[in-house]
């Protein structure tokens, strides 16, 4: 069987090239083609001789992600369904906003956490994505950023299908490639990893010493309510998660972003706001209040605009750093998992 050439580090590639009787600089050329130039086939590596390319094709392959269903919103948001080499479907979104273009990428095929408000919860987790498959999403979504605004991606958020910290090694490797001068050379501060609250994973990524941003998908500020909508809270309750968040802040000095979707008549009362303030005071943070993108077959609905405004103003009047993130791509299947559910 051919070996996936993107699974090798530079040092491992050098050893493979030595076996082929090729000098080590050839391995470095291949590495550059893979991660700087985003080559999708060995034949694209035109700085290599034709004979060497044939030799490599006999032993190695590249398994790129390909574009599938494309949906474009009137607000500029692009939802991209992407096919993996095994024909499984994943999703990514390009979100334009003033002076930034953000790629939202997936880390798993489906998800095992089954949050009750999320369309991805209807999809079983089939497998983890490897670092190359995460990288490919960024490359493909960058094309739409350039098409929309003639500017490349400025930010990447790991907020698509799957729980990033349950695919820890591949996610970390993808960030290393994306931020490396030998890769896409994006600054780590432009990358945000969002977790539903895997406490051990938060502590582990803290110890990795990387400088990207961390977001917590919170959505309820007391265990009783969070248990109802997020199964992960049964094994990683708020006390456990916030212990790991404090560890993250003490080691990195980076504020954490709390993502809080407002659901109608579930977590949008002023009592809920008080509970959220209590958590906010436990660790330096910033709160994003997110408009829910209604999902077919899910009972939750987005909070009424007057309730949202009352909730946000209540927080601001008590000194909370908070912003409202409007729902994007309302005229397409922009919510996580919607497109994949329709195109299995």
Secondary structure, DSSP 8 states (H G I E B T S, - for coil): --EEGGGS-HHHHHHHHHHTT--HHHHHHHHHHHHTS--SSGGG-TTS-HHHHHHHHHHEE----EEEEEEE-TTS-EEEEEE-TTS-EEEEEEEEETTEEEEE--SEES-SS--TT-GGGGS---EE--HHHHHHHHHHHHHHHHHHHS----EEEE-SSS-GGGSHHHHHHHHHHHHSTTTT---GGGEEEEES--HHHHHHHHHTT---EEEEE---SSHHHHHHH-GGGGTS-HHHHHHHHHHHHHHH---EEEEEEEBTTTS-SHHHHHHHHHHHTTS-EEEEEEE----TT----B--HHHHHHHHHHHHTTT--EEEE----TTTT-STTHHHHH--
